[in-house]
Amino acid sequence: MDPITLGLLGLAILVGLIVMRVPIAYAMILVGAGGTAIINGPAILLSQLKTLAYGQFSIYDLSVVPMFVLMGALATKTGLSRDMFRAANAWFGWMRGGTAMASIAACAGFGAVCGSSLATASTMGKVALPELDRYNYSPALATGSVAAGGVLGILIPPSVILVIYAVIVEANIVTMFMAALIPGLIAVVLFLMTIAIYVRLVPSAGPAQGVSDKEEFWAATRGVLPVLGIFGVVIGGIYAGFYNPTPAAAIGVFAVFVYGLFRGLMSREAMRSSILETAGTTGMIYLILLGAELLKIFMSRAGVPQAAADMAVNSGLPPMMVMAILLIALIVLGCLMDSMSMILLVLPFFWPVLVEINGGLYQMADGSGFGLSTDELKVWFGILALVVVELGLITPPVGMNVFVISALAKNVPMGTTFRGVFPFFLSELVRVALLLGFPALTLWLPRVLGG
């Protein structure tokens, strides 16, 4: 069989396995290993497997993953989420829709410590949903705002998926963290604007709760200082060049642990469950990484990525149109699988296409390329891809954040929650358009701080 035909058949089998609900890691391992064995023989495959896993997991940059996962796990048990919501509610609660806005602001703050969208949605949902219900917010706005706010955890640094992307495409993790900050803040602003427009059109959906007294306001504000301090130490230290992400994550774990001890919330059981959760999550991520590497080897030897790149170049489409098509494909895939799997699955195919149509460095003058170096293209596409991945967390039929919130708000039908996140989905499309049309929104901070 022709290698490219074999590669396409492998992709079809992979999709079939995913549809059959086979875990993505196992599906990629089966297809990747089977395809490589057919092309090169079982002996070559076994020879590769001797060192492949060690070569993948011994990369120093990957050591930051379990540390950030542990920091997020500890953060969920130390009361940081309650402190964030209390402060945000004191700042925004006096406005119509203010408690929903507080949910967004608290999700952004907690995401800056946690780095996981699902954990952010779950933790903040437990805190915010009872308050939104108490102030008679409409079920759609209440559940929709928390589900949408959870997606902020995937992009606002530190982000585990951002680290994985950087390792896969060999980008600088610090640069990726710098590039993510402004797009993350844009998302917060657009979400707040979305709520403001929503309650203006439907005033009964988000009533104001009244102004907090000065004592409560300042007490709530003081309560959020530890979160700001942890974020400043971890991300501020990385941006300032004091340390790289791995020691920064270790410092973050220590800071959250000490904060939990100070609050009397870091029991032996809390520590044990956090470590077990970290081990399980990290093991899942590493297994998906191994599957993605096996699939990449198979597809590369079958010539599928190269054929896709040649097809894109010969199509005659403008580079921006090709980028838009790839992003639309990511949105569609986001409706079918989780964000981590999607990023690892598509990168071996999408990245060669982008490199090929970029045509080298700064070739915009003759009508080809994006006018970016390869390193800047890595950063720009990475942020765009993660923003689009966020959409998959709130779109049917998967919509993992919606499933998490529905499990917490059992009296709210899932369809109501999906209707509630739809305005936020539209605001995310606006953000994608801004980042696609103005790459400087992503690249300005790395250029300034990176010299």
ABEGO torsion letter per residue (X at the ends): XBAAAAAAAAAAAAAAAAAAGBBAAAAAAAAAAAAAAAAAEAAAAAAAAAAAAAAAAABAAAAAAAAAAAAAAAAAAAGAAAAAAAAAAAAAAABBGAAAAAAAAAAAAAAAAAGBAAAAAAAAAAAAAAAAAAAGBBAAAAAAAAAAAAAAAAABOBBAAAAAAAAAAGBBAAAAAAAAAAAAAAAAAAAAAAAAAAAAABAAABBBAEBBBAAAAAAAAAAAAAAAAAAAAAAAAAAAGABBAAAAAAAAAAAAAAAAAAAGABBAAAAAAAAAAAAAAAAAAAAAAAAAAAAAAAAAAAGAAAAAAAAAAAAGBBAAAAAAAAAAAAAAAAAABBAAAAAAAAAAAAAAAAAAAAGEBGAAAAGBEAGBBAAAAAAAAAAAAAAAAAAAAABOAAGAAAAAAAAABAABBAAAAAAAAAAAAAAAAAAAAAAAABAAAAAAAAAAAAX
